[in-house]
Amino acid sequence: MTRLLTLLLIAIFAIPVKAQTADEIIQKIDDNMSADTRIVESSMIIHGRRNSRTITSVSYTMGTEKSFTEYLSPAREKGTKMLKLDDRLWTYYPANDRIVQISGHMLRQSLMGSDLSYEDMMDDRKLCDVYTPVIESTETIDGHKVFVLKLTAKVDDAAYYSRKLWVDETYFLPVKEELYAKSGQLLKRTVLSDFKQIKGRWYPMKFNFKDVLKQGDGTDWEISSIKFDEEIPDYLFTKAALKQ
């Protein structure tokens, strides 16, 4: 009997664990990062060549098509608001009480001097809807196994033609990412950290964005509070809300 049990245990543990496919991995990333609604309070620390400055904000997101952001500090930025509806973006500037639509080449400009562009902020689509993934290899980072994925755009309006992700197999979130132009030129790097489990999903609470074409130490984005699937009033996603 003992020998039979031993053979059974060997047989059970010998069954190979189903390997993760590239599509399954990015689906798990999307499951973690996407939500019906999201409310985020955060600080954006922009590191310049001589000094750093911090901008705080609260943002409300519904799906991948609607978002509203209000900047809270410092005084120079306080009251500035941004509204995204589908592929359109408007910014309200309280100093002159004007609403300006950001479009075309302006979307590639820096967001408030940071390493993020308006286009970066707008593109909240799921990875599986924009890119075709391939697993290139596996590595170990800080004792954790990571999948190295190459993502290639399958839609014409992707902000970046390709992306390289190092995805932690425990959290199924990228720990770092590289963003490339169609020419193959590296444009930006992102490092993600401080993963926390919220409502059954893992989410990074700290990001460092680095535009490799700019000087400086990049831009840190730190989340102080995040809520998923909370009710958000529809009026926030209107141009009238920008001046309220």
Secondary structure, 3 states (H helix, E strand, C coil): CHHHHHHHHHHHHHCCCCCCCHHHHHHHHHHHHCCCEEEEEEEEEEECCCCEEEEEEEEEEECCCEEEEEEEECCCCCCCEEEEECCEEEEEECCCCEEEEECHHHHHCECCCCCCEHHHHHCCCCHHHHEEEEEEEEEEECCEEEEEEEEEECCCCCCCCEEEEEEECCCCEEEEEEEECCCCCEEEEEEEEEEEEECCEEEEEEEEEEECCCCCCCEEEEEEEEEECCCCCHHHHCHHHHHC
